[in-house]
Amino acid sequence: MSAAEDPPIHEERTLTSVQRSSVVRAPMLVGGPRPAHPEWVMSRAGPRPIVRPAVDVISATALLSGPTVVVMAISRPGGRHVNTRASRIFAAETIGTFVLVLAGPGSAVLATGGFTDGVSIGVLGVALSFGLALLAMAYAIGPISGCHINPAVTVGLLLARKVQPRAVPVYVGGQLVGAVLAGLAIWGIAAGAAAGFSPDPTNLAVNGWGELSPGGFGFGAMVITEVLMTAILVFVVLSTTHRRFSAPAGGLAVGLTLTLIHLVSIPVTNTSVNPARSIGVAVIAGGDALAQLWAFVVFPIIGAVVGLIAWRLVNDEADEPIIDPLDRSVDPAGA
């Protein structure tokens, strides 16, 4: 018998809604190509789709490897495919970071007088744009991904044992995609101005020191600013995970914190505290913005470590088990 004719090695199960919870909490297959059909069969020749009519109960096709059940795909009544936990986190972080970068650097590019003579929202307006964007996204996507929308925050939560290492690429990947898309959107909007627009390090709200610093601050001031401001942000984010913290106030706390950080540091570095925010505009502006970009990846990450250390000094809770955000059993939003 050829490989193509080998009998399928699989077990099919039709599950009731009561049985479903025990299956979806089994170790999930994460990464790699996803099946395009609700149900697949694994054979020695590879995965093969099963074409079935819609059913009235939740069904799953599982692959048995010893005692471990790996859920390959899930369908619901009507045959609708359920998004994986990883794909929803990726999408949420992409959307959230897109909104943050569009609102923050977008307001700095479009609303500070470059296109409107004598009309500018100023430093306060830009700071509020960042803070309000984070506040809104915290409530919009917080139940889905936790609303990191910042690689430094993700690293801080990783080191604090709030997420597992395998979830980090999903978070950071979504953040980088969202930031670059927002940078492109800002460019596209600005290019529609009557006078035209050609992005460069002087007009795209990039981060930097020396000639790229709004106030002409040097390298040392940049290092201190980015480390301390990121530490403050991560400290506040970690504080929202405390068992006695009022969960509904989390978005307000981090949004106001980001506003405060920008009020202090916009004159120094244009405020990064977020590698994705810096990358999203630097790759479009090019030039010295790219040459200095490394610093706005390295020092916010160092700041995240400092923020974690500060949180350890005041935290009165023992380390909790690592939360796996890719585990459907801890998904507050449900499937």
Order of alpha helices (4+ residues) and beta strands (2+ residues): beta-alpha-beta-beta-beta-beta-alpha-alpha-alpha-alpha-alpha-alpha-alpha-alpha-alpha
